[in-house]
């Protein structure tokens, strides 16, 4: 189904609610729903405001339920799921939905057409819904809009009686809120106060995920307009700010709409990003780059709908989101954000969802990815001055990793890095149980360590810094890496090497994708023959049409279906689930070992073609977080993941389309 697919009463409802649109505002807020406007997640809504950008996100406006009265007949355009029923069924009147350039719904009722377009004002928690009504027969029409509101953290659900709304009403405006956050609704229609609660609204996807899935939504009243003439333009503006009524009119709505269209068009500025596929990815990339109020700088949202900004995700995604798209100032600000929050040589694993609690630093790889991204930034920009600003952070990371820092992160006498458990990207725990235990020396951490050292040597020389100590450590790590990690039996790398209490050594022979970084990173320690063996092993055991499996299907721990409740999903998360972002380093590695040959690049181009159809399957115009390991590789997790988009875009531009 394409984003402009035509709908009628015969279409597959279950398929429609699995296809979702998303628009964002550059500060962590967003609006999102399905292609028929039925909210199927607790994370859906027309205004999810970021109270402390880019976090502390609250659902304020769940939906606008439209109805049109023609003569004595009432036609309702909304769609809601209640226990054992769907009411109303407004999708029966939906002719067309398009996600590009902005979510647009086209309805037909008798001879009347209604076009609804949704957009957000960039940099504000403000959503605008604009309507065009065409009434060629000049029928007697009354158009009404019923706002369904709540005021809750987007991870939770609201119940009547748990939320007490204060209200102020004006002829064309309502201000409604709680102690946490206010919502203002303005329209060029007349407001009529008639409050009621919608009880037990259900969200099908939350039920499927084993999460709470019922809530109550409050309707304070409705906006109403008697339509005269062959056409009319109407709007509702929803915001968490108090907007002056005199500033909101049809001209304001149309000008802000045009401004957002121009902003999106301005993203498409580079010749190497031409084409429908890359243009969609560039637009998706824009949604992740946000302003962080606590630093007055930029950061990267890891994924929609529920992730905040994570250090590891941000550093992995940075090249694809900002460098190949030419957003160098954003790259600088993102690097600066995490540099300013570096502590003990560790950049934050994640910032808190509430925006108040201190960051978490429980990651071993994020800081190494930081140095990698700084190196890639220099390769693109040759910005020596900014590298100089970041140099203290680079020095702090290498010194703390060498001497030892939090969470058992330290350099062993062999020059390799060891660490406590659950600090790599495979970090899931259920209670105290580690689902993918990797304490010790992980193969990709040491590949990243060597790459960071070599990157620091390169940047240090440019800055005129003494890097002799880094050279010694890099040589030591290189001399011990192969002996430590090479698995001669399977002709690939051991995933993790650990020392037991009795001082015996355990080498985990699980075939996982982590070893691909020992080939894909700019600086690597293996000879060409071993790199080719790794690429071949990963291709044989892990490659799927949508990325790399996190564990070989030949392993007894393999779980190929990412679904069910949270515990079921967590067991599969890194034990077979496919990750699209890993296709990026695989393509880089494959192109590298094949000496960037046209045949090798064409093979990788075909791998990326699989995502063209996916861009219209789940999150329209974007790429999902994960897929099932088993065919047909059903998508799951976040509908839009930063490193998924970033690595597919980066690989396409840097490795395939050069």
PyMOL commands that set and color helices and strands:
alter all, ss='L'
color gray80, all
select helices_A, chain A and resi 13-16+90-93+204-208+245-247+250-266+271-273+276-288+311-323+328-340+366-381+384-403+406-408+443-463+468-485+513-520+528-541+566-573+581-593+598-614+642-656
alter helices_A, ss='H'
color red, helices_A
select strands_A, chain A and resi 20-24+30-34+45-52+55-70+73-76+79-82+85-89+94-98+104-109+112-120+126-135+141-153+166-170+173-177+182-187+190-202+214-227+231-239+289-292+297-300+303-304+410-411+417-418+429-430+433-434+441-442+486-487+492-493+496-499+505-508+543-544+547-549+578-579+626-627+635-636+640-641
alter strands_A, ss='S'
color yellow, strands_A
deselect
rebuild
show_as cartoon
